[in-house]
């Protein structure tokens, strides 16, 4: 695996993309339209609808993040962090329903944690024209060896890395300690190689393909994040913190 460590990652990212928390309805609707394009129209995971927006009951208690292409101004990717119900934190997150018998609770037990400080990563999606390669497998987001290029022509996976760094910046702002997710084993391997240490915590389940319940510990990421990514994380954290203060979120 080859990583582009030369140059200024922060400045290079800013040339092409920006990320922000969706705190207003206009941006939320842009995110819902990306999700409809990917989850409903392209992959058929959810039914299409005339509004061309994909939403569910968890959006009302989720932190929504958008990734925007600088050239077009279009939102091209998104992700959300589903929080527990503040009035009923004991109620299960979506993955806990799906993985009730698959989680190895000797590794970690989400129900035994302080549930005010856990979230579930979900609805991670990138428009197909920003992720598809010849022979690429169908999925809402992708990352592979090809994204790293070769020693002679290295590349960097700006989109998935930008979204993951934005998630951790958001977690830092909101005091989130543990991020759970259902992930493809291959995606988990590639993200771990980039410094996002993902721990598999149970047996695979069938949910839009083979998925494994996993957890990412925010404090651990702070110690494993490669040094050349730190300036980009710091910038995203600064930008998102300022917006959180300005909007009171």
C-alpha positions as CSV (number, residue, x, y, z in Angstrom):
1,X,0.0,0.0,0.0
2,X,1.4,3.4,-1.0
3,X,0.5,6.7,0.6
4,X,1.1,10.1,-0.7
5,X,3.0,11.7,2.2
6,X,4.6,14.5,0.2
7,X,3.1,17.9,-0.1
8,X,0.6,19.5,2.2
9,X,-2.4,17.2,2.6
10,X,-4.5,19.9,4.3
11,X,-4.0,22.3,1.3
12,X,-4.4,19.6,-1.3
13,X,-7.7,18.5,0.3
14,X,-9.0,22.1,0.5
15,X,-8.4,22.4,-3.3
16,X,-11.0,19.8,-4.0
17,X,-13.3,19.3,-1.1
18,X,-14.8,20.8,2.1
19,X,-16.8,19.2,4.9
20,X,-19.4,20.6,7.3
21,X,-22.0,19.5,9.8
22,X,-25.5,19.9,8.5
23,X,-27.2,22.3,10.9
24,X,-29.8,23.8,8.5
25,X,-32.6,22.2,6.6
26,X,-31.2,23.1,3.2
27,X,-28.0,21.2,3.7
28,X,-29.8,18.3,5.3
29,X,-32.0,18.0,2.1
30,X,-28.8,17.9,0.0
31,X,-27.6,15.0,2.1
32,X,-30.9,13.2,1.8
33,X,-30.7,13.5,-2.0
34,X,-27.2,12.0,-2.1
35,X,-28.4,9.1,0.0
36,X,-31.4,8.6,-2.3
37,X,-29.1,8.6,-5.4
38,X,-26.9,6.0,-3.8
39,X,-29.0,3.9,-1.5
40,X,-32.3,4.0,-3.5
41,X,-31.6,4.6,-7.2
42,X,-28.1,3.1,-7.6
43,X,-28.0,0.2,-5.1
44,X,-31.7,-0.5,-4.5
45,X,-31.2,-0.8,-0.7
46,X,-34.2,1.4,-0.1
47,X,-37.3,2.1,-2.2
48,X,-37.2,5.2,-4.4
49,X,-39.7,8.0,-3.7
50,X,-41.0,11.1,-5.6
51,X,-39.1,13.5,-3.2
52,X,-35.9,11.8,-4.2
53,X,-34.7,12.0,-0.5
54,X,-33.7,9.1,1.7
55,X,-34.5,9.6,5.3
56,X,-35.6,7.5,8.4
57,X,-36.5,7.9,12.0
58,X,-32.9,8.1,13.1
59,X,-32.1,11.3,11.3
60,X,-33.7,13.4,14.0
61,X,-31.1,12.3,16.5
62,X,-28.1,12.1,14.2
63,X,-25.1,14.3,13.5
64,X,-25.1,14.8,9.7
65,X,-21.9,15.5,7.8
66,X,-21.6,16.6,4.2
67,X,-18.6,16.5,1.8
68,X,-18.8,19.1,-0.9
69,X,-16.8,19.3,-4.2
70,X,-15.2,22.7,-4.5
71,X,-15.3,22.8,-8.3
72,X,-19.1,22.3,-8.6
73,X,-20.3,23.3,-5.1
74,X,-22.2,20.0,-5.1
75,X,-22.5,17.7,-2.0
76,X,-21.0,14.5,-3.3
77,X,-20.7,12.5,0.0
78,X,-22.1,12.2,3.4
79,X,-22.2,10.2,6.6
80,X,-24.2,10.4,9.9
81,X,-23.5,9.6,13.5
82,X,-26.6,8.2,15.1
83,X,-26.8,9.1,18.8
84,X,-28.8,7.3,21.5
85,X,-32.1,8.8,22.5
86,X,-31.2,11.3,25.3
87,X,-34.4,10.6,27.1
88,X,-34.1,6.8,26.7
89,X,-30.4,6.0,26.2
90,X,-31.0,2.3,26.9
91,X,-32.9,2.0,23.6
92,X,-30.8,0.2,21.1
93,X,-29.0,1.7,18.1
94,X,-29.8,0.2,14.7
95,X,-26.8,-2.1,14.6
96,X,-27.7,-3.5,18.0
97,X,-31.0,-4.8,16.7
98,X,-29.3,-6.5,13.7
99,X,-26.4,-7.9,15.7
100,X,-28.1,-8.9,19.0
101,X,-26.7,-12.4,18.8
102,X,-23.5,-11.6,16.8
103,X,-21.7,-9.2,19.2
104,X,-19.0,-10.8,21.3
105,X,-19.7,-9.1,24.6
106,X,-16.5,-10.3,26.1
107,X,-14.8,-7.9,23.7
108,X,-17.1,-5.0,24.2
109,X,-20.7,-4.6,25.4
110,X,-22.4,-1.5,24.1
111,X,-25.2,-1.9,26.6
112,X,-22.8,-1.7,29.5
113,X,-21.2,1.6,28.3
114,X,-22.1,5.1,29.1
115,X,-24.5,5.4,26.2
116,X,-24.4,9.2,26.1
117,X,-21.0,8.8,24.6
118,X,-21.5,6.2,21.9
119,X,-22.8,6.6,18.3
120,X,-23.3,4.4,15.3
121,X,-21.7,5.4,12.0
122,X,-24.3,4.9,9.2
123,X,-25.5,6.1,5.8
124,X,-21.9,6.6,4.6
125,X,-22.4,7.4,0.9
126,X,-20.5,8.9,-2.1
127,X,-22.0,9.6,-5.5
128,X,-20.9,6.9,-8.0
129,X,-19.0,9.3,-10.3
130,X,-16.7,10.1,-7.4
131,X,-15.9,6.6,-6.4
132,X,-16.4,4.2,-9.3
133,X,-13.5,2.5,-11.0
134,X,-13.6,-0.2,-13.7
135,X,-14.4,-3.5,-12.0
136,X,-15.3,-1.8,-8.7
137,X,-17.7,-3.7,-6.5
138,X,-21.1,-2.2,-5.8
139,X,-21.2,-0.3,-2.5
140,X,-22.0,3.1,-1.1
141,X,-18.3,3.9,-0.6
142,X,-15.0,2.3,-1.7
143,X,-11.4,2.2,-0.9
144,X,-8.8,-0.2,-2.3
145,X,-5.2,-0.7,-3.1
146,X,-5.8,1.2,-6.3
147,X,-6.7,4.3,-4.3
148,X,-3.1,4.4,-3.1
149,X,-1.5,4.2,-6.5
150,X,2.0,2.9,-7.0
151,X,5.4,3.9,-5.7
152,X,6.0,5.8,-9.0
153,X,2.5,7.4,-9.1
154,X,1.1,7.6,-5.6
155,X,-2.5,8.7,-4.9
156,X,-4.5,9.5,-1.8
157,X,-8.1,8.6,-1.1
158,X,-9.3,12.1,-0.2
159,X,-13.0,11.4,0.0
160,X,-13.1,8.4,2.5
161,X,-10.3,9.9,4.6
162,X,-12.0,13.3,4.6
163,X,-15.3,11.8,5.8
164,X,-13.6,9.7,8.5
165,X,-11.5,12.6,9.8
166,X,-14.7,14.7,9.8
167,X,-16.4,12.0,11.9
168,X,-13.6,12.1,14.4
169,X,-13.6,15.9,14.6
170,X,-17.3,15.7,15.2
171,X,-16.8,13.1,17.9
172,X,-14.2,15.3,19.6
173,X,-16.6,18.3,19.6
174,X,-19.5,16.3,21.0
175,X,-17.7,14.2,23.5
176,X,-18.3,10.9,21.7
177,X,-15.8,8.2,22.8
178,X,-16.8,5.1,20.8
179,X,-18.1,4.8,17.3
180,X,-19.8,1.5,16.3
181,X,-20.5,0.4,12.8
182,X,-21.3,-2.5,10.5
183,X,-18.4,-2.7,8.1
184,X,-17.1,-4.9,5.2
185,X,-14.0,-6.7,6.4
186,X,-12.0,-5.4,3.4
187,X,-12.9,-1.8,4.1
188,X,-12.0,-2.3,7.8
189,X,-8.5,-3.5,6.7
190,X,-7.9,-0.6,4.4
191,X,-9.0,2.0,6.9
192,X,-6.9,0.4,9.6
193,X,-3.9,0.6,7.4
194,X,-4.6,4.4,7.0
195,X,-4.5,4.8,10.8
196,X,-8.2,4.4,11.6
197,X,-8.0,1.4,13.9
198,X,-11.2,-0.6,13.6
199,X,-11.9,-3.5,16.0
200,X,-14.1,-6.3,14.9
201,X,-16.4,-7.2,17.8
202,X,-18.4,-10.2,16.6
203,X,-19.5,-12.5,13.9
204,X,-20.5,-11.4,10.4
205,X,-24.1,-10.8,9.7
206,X,-25.9,-10.5,6.4
207,X,-27.0,-6.9,5.8
208,X,-26.6,-5.7,2.3
209,X,-23.7,-8.2,2.0
210,X,-21.4,-9.5,4.6
211,X,-20.9,-7.0,7.4
212,X,-19.1,-7.3,10.8
213,X,-20.0,-5.4,13.9
214,X,-17.0,-3.1,14.7
215,X,-16.0,-0.3,17.0
216,X,-13.5,2.6,16.7
217,X,-12.2,4.2,19.9
218,X,-11.7,7.9,19.5
219,X,-8.8,8.1,21.9
220,X,-7.0,5.3,20.1
221,X,-7.3,7.1,16.7
222,X,-5.7,10.1,18.2
223,X,-2.6,8.0,18.9
224,X,-2.6,6.0,15.6
225,X,-3.4,8.8,13.1
226,X,-0.4,9.3,10.8
227,X,1.4,12.6,11.5
228,X,0.9,13.9,7.9
229,X,-2.9,13.6,8.4
230,X,-2.9,15.6,11.7
231,X,-2.9,19.1,10.1
232,X,-6.0,18.2,8.0
233,X,-7.7,16.8,11.1
234,X,-6.9,20.0,13.0
235,X,-8.3,22.2,10.3
236,X,-11.5,20.2,10.1
237,X,-11.9,20.3,13.8
238,X,-11.3,24.0,13.9
239,X,-13.8,24.6,11.0
240,X,-16.5,22.4,12.5
241,X,-16.0,23.7,16.0
242,X,-16.5,27.3,14.8
243,X,-19.7,26.3,13.0
244,X,-21.0,24.4,16.1
245,X,-20.4,27.5,18.2
246,X,-22.1,29.8,15.7
247,X,-25.2,27.5,15.3
248,X,-25.3,26.4,19.0
249,X,-25.2,22.7,18.0
